[in-house]
Each structure stands twice: as C-alpha cells, then as structure tokens.
Amino acid sequence: MIPWELIDTSRAPGSGGELRLYRRGREYSIQVDGNELMNSRAHGSEEALAELACDRIADCLAPRILIGGMGMGYTTAAALRRLGPDGRVVVAELVPAVVEWNRGPLADLAGYPLNDDRVIVREIDVALILRAEQQAYDAILLDVDNGPEALTRKGNQWLYGRAGLEAAFNALRPAGVLAVWSAGPDQSFTRRLTQAGFEAHEVRVAARGKAGGNRHTIWLAGRGA
Ligand SMILES: C[S@@+](CC[C@H](N)C(=O)[O-])C[C@H]1O[C@@H](n2cnc3c(N)ncnc32)[C@H](O)[C@@H]1O
C-alpha cells in the first residue's frame, strides 16, 4: 500500500479548520481537521450537482452560475461541459491555497477548468456574494462542507439557516435553482428550504457515477418563476 504524502497545509480564514492536501499515487485527498472534505477517487456526485442544476436552466441563453467552493474542480468542470459558450461561472473559494492547488498539483484531475475563459475565481467566502448580490445567478451550487452543517468553518452554519437560504433565494434570478451537495439526507434542511420560499426536493446520486458507490444527496431548490 502506498503511504499518504502530505503536500501542503493551509488554515481556512475566519477561525476555520486546517486544510491538508495529501497524495497517494494518483489519488488526492483534501482534509479539514482530520475529516475528508474531498477525494479524487469519488467525484460522480460532485459532477451530478452541476449536471442536475444545469439541466434545470437549460433554456437560459447566457446562464450565470455561482459555485461555492472549488475543492478539486469537478463541479466546476461539469458545469462548463453543460454550459454553452455564453455561459459564465463564478467560483467562490474561501481558502486561497485551494485555488493554488487547482492551478498546480490538482489541475489535471478535472481537466484544467481554471484555464477556461468562462470561469472567474473569487477567493472569498461564498456567503459574502450571497449577501451582496440580488437576482444575479441562474443557478447557485453549494458544496462547501459535507452537508448542510458547518465543517470547514463555524461561520458556514449561516448558509444553511433561514438567513442564508433567504439570501440565496434573493441572489437567484426568478426561475433560478439552488443546488446543495450532502453526504446524506436531512429532512429538517428540506423543511428550511421550503420555509425560505423554495420548491425543494432531494435526489440520491451515486458517489462514483456509473461505477456506483455510496449514495449522496443533492437538494434541488427552485425559486419558481
Ligand atoms: C467538498 S469541497 C468541494 C468539492 C467540489 N465540489 C469538487 O468538485 O471538487 C469544499 C470546498 O469548499 C471550500 N469552502 C468552504 N467553505 C467555504 C465558503 N464559506 N466559501 C467558499 N468556499 C468555501 C473549501 O475550502 C473546499 O475547497
């Protein structure tokens, strides 16, 4: 068995945890305080997050998408594959080192999505964008923890409560969709989405796409036109 090799570490701003990038052969892992946030062996559900949301906005001529956060770039790459030449993707990533890793050792995993002219990366808490922008996005894709509970940093809890969900609702264009990734189901989160004004449902998707694996949960929450 090849041992894990520590490649780099960085602390998430705002009293967040320590992120560590590990490599074992061709496999990479990003961990926060010892919990795995992302592993390059399983990225089917991260891609499904983008595909399901993009399918919901397929009629948009020049769709604008917000993705939080970058991770290993699989969600971003999948969105770029689904969007046409006039689509635009804003990726909000809290930890500058993660962006650096995506320009370096992780770049080829998802096929160099940061080299695509349709992408803008902002090294910022996605919550700041949600608070600041109104009716700006056709889809907002959130995969910043392992589900609707803060893991990377305590402040992420705001995103999953009433105020954060209402901010996401307001940042979407009228027929927009919010999609949220999770390792497992959470009925109370579905209720909170509904209370914030969304028409929400859960979809179970395979962690490793066609190769199967565990089932992960994605909420698709539409604003309704
Ligand atoms: C699970 S990974 C995302 C995996 C990604 N979907 C992919 O395809 O590889 C979570 C990412 O969100 C970032 N993050 C955590 N909290 C954030 C926040 N509040 N704003 C922006 N990015 C955040 C983390 O640093 C990490 O890069």
The ligand as a MOL file (V3000), in Angstrom:
LIG
                    3D

  0  0  0     0  0            999 V3000
M  V30 BEGIN CTAB
M  V30 COUNTS 27 29 0 0 0
M  V30 BEGIN ATOM
M  V30 1 C -16.0800 19.4940 -0.5540 0
M  V30 2 S -15.0090 20.6640 -1.2720 0 CHG=1
M  V30 3 C -15.8040 20.9990 -2.8270 0
M  V30 4 C -15.6580 19.8910 -3.7940 0
M  V30 5 C -16.0250 20.3120 -5.2050 0
M  V30 6 N -17.4750 20.2660 -5.3990 0
M  V30 7 C -15.3470 19.4740 -6.2760 0
M  V30 8 O -15.9730 19.2040 -7.3070 0
M  V30 9 O -14.1880 19.0970 -6.0860 0 CHG=-1
M  V30 10 C -15.3850 22.1280 -0.3520 0
M  V30 11 C -14.6360 23.3620 -0.7720 0
M  V30 12 O -15.3480 24.4990 -0.2760 0
M  V30 13 C -14.4210 25.4380 0.2380 0
M  V30 14 N -15.1690 26.3000 1.2060 0
M  V30 15 C -15.5290 26.0020 2.4690 0
M  V30 16 N -16.2660 26.9930 2.9990 0
M  V30 17 C -16.3910 27.9390 2.0320 0
M  V30 18 C -17.0560 29.2030 1.9780 0
M  V30 19 N -17.7400 29.6840 3.0140 0
M  V30 20 N -16.9620 29.9150 0.8210 0
M  V30 21 C -16.2690 29.4300 -0.2490 0
M  V30 22 N -15.6160 28.2430 -0.2350 0
M  V30 23 C -15.6810 27.5010 0.8800 0
M  V30 24 C -13.3370 24.5630 0.8270 0
M  V30 25 O -12.1360 25.2750 1.0330 0
M  V30 26 C -13.2300 23.4760 -0.2370 0
M  V30 27 O -12.3570 23.8660 -1.2760 0
M  V30 END ATOM
M  V30 BEGIN BOND
M  V30 1 1 1 2
M  V30 2 1 2 3
M  V30 3 1 2 10
M  V30 4 1 3 4
M  V30 5 1 4 5
M  V30 6 1 5 6
M  V30 7 1 5 7
M  V30 8 2 7 8
M  V30 9 1 7 9
M  V30 10 1 10 11
M  V30 11 1 11 12
M  V30 12 1 11 26
M  V30 13 1 12 13
M  V30 14 1 13 14
M  V30 15 1 13 24
M  V30 16 1 14 15
M  V30 17 1 14 23
M  V30 18 2 15 16
M  V30 19 1 16 17
M  V30 20 1 17 18
M  V30 21 2 17 23
M  V30 22 1 18 19
M  V30 23 2 18 20
M  V30 24 1 20 21
M  V30 25 2 21 22
M  V30 26 1 22 23
M  V30 27 1 24 25
M  V30 28 1 24 26
M  V30 29 1 26 27
M  V30 END BOND
M  V30 END CTAB
M  END
